[in-house]
Each structure stands twice: as structure tokens, then as C-alpha cells.
Amino acid sequence: MEGLNKIRRVILYYDLQREKKHHVSSRNVFQTLLGAVLSQRTRDENTDKASKNLFPVVSKPEDMEKMSLQTIQKLIKPSGFYRQKSKNLKKICEVLIKNHKGRVPREREELLKLPGVGFKTADIVLLYAYGIPTIPVDVHVDVVSKRLGLVEKSAKYEETRKTLEKIFDRKEIPRINSGMVEFGQRVCLTARPKCYMCPLVKVCKYDKKNLTRQNQRL
């Protein structure tokens, strides 16, 4: 229990650090969905650049439906994979207008039917747009939770998500998710974790700890 309490405290601390680093401007539900799609397979800073280009001119599906693919591609190019993402965004808007009266559904099953929307993207919308306590499992959440022994190493997305949602208090889930992402980006790096500076090294279950700074690429 003490180990879990320490993990919780550290993760919540890193949530505060992420909040200081990323000042997120006000977004509506539709823009949250767009941002989640833009964030696929890219870094936060690239998502931020693309969002800053796109959001001033797109606030509802009808705005994007009127745009050409070339215009969308130009706006979201910093996010990477912009050709495929632009097609998905265009199709998403068409589906929202045709099947949902231009509104983003708040049901997971319906979100997963949207082009280019998988589990993580759907859960980002549920958590950050609708306040539904669920944990989007990106690579950082997956790696951190498994190294700390919170979930089984072999766990797939859904098992990881459901396990973490049972472990942590529902009210803290948004901060736990954000904190795990920040902790993964700063300390528990996917390729070469900074175990030598990790406050959780004594409770961590990872068996290939990097305990010397000299082994860390600068």
C-alpha cells in the first residue's frame, strides 16, 4: 500500500509540472477530438503547432467540411502524417454532420466508429472533453504502469486501462493520466529510463534499471 501511495504522490507531482509546461487554451469538444487525432504518432510540440494553425479557423465540423484537403494539409503539416490525418479529419466531419447533427458523440462505441479514431483517441475525448473518468493509454502510460508493476507486462490496451481505473480514485484519473505522460517523458523514458534520478526506483519492478548517468545519452 505504501508503494502505491508513493507512486500516486509522485505521479500527481508530475501532473503539476505538465500543467506548468503546457498551457492549454480553451477548446470545445470538437477541437479536443481534432487535437487527439493530430497527436497520433507525433510529439506534443508538433501537435501544439498544428493545433495553433488549425483551431483559429476551425471550431465546428462545418468549418472543415468547406476546406480542401490541400488547405487542411498545409495547416496540420507540423503534426506529421498530415496527408492521412487530413483525410481522416475530413471524413470525421462528414460523419459527424451526417450521423450526429454535427456533434461529437460521448459514447465510446460511437467514437470508435469515426475514421482514424482508436481506443486512445476515443478515451482522450471522453476524459478531456466530457470529463468521463477513463485513462487514455499512450506509450508513456503503458510503459510506466508496467515498469512500476501496476499492470501485467503482457497487458493489452483495454486490460491496462481498466486495471489503472480500478487502482486510482476516479476524481484523480485526469491528473494520473497527465502525470504518467509527463513522468514518462521526463524520467521513465521508453528507450533508456533515467532510473538514477527516479524517485520511484525503490518501488519499481523494472529489471533493467539504468542506474548510472554515464549511460544516458545527452
GIZIGI-V759976 format. One record per helix or strand of 2 or more residues. SS is the DSSP state (~ for helix, > for strand). FROM is the first residue (numbers start at 1). TO is the last residue. If there is no record, write none. Layout:
# GIZIGI-V759976
ss->SS from->FROM to->TO
ss->SS from->FROM to->TO
This chain:
# GIZIGI-V759976
ss->~ from->2 to->21
ss->~ from->29 to->38
ss->~ from->44 to->54
ss->~ from->61 to->65
ss->~ from->69 to->79
ss->~ from->82 to->100
ss->~ from->108 to->111
ss->~ from->119 to->128
ss->~ from->139 to->147
ss->~ from->157 to->167
ss->~ from->170 to->186
ss->~ from->195 to->197
ss->~ from->213 to->215
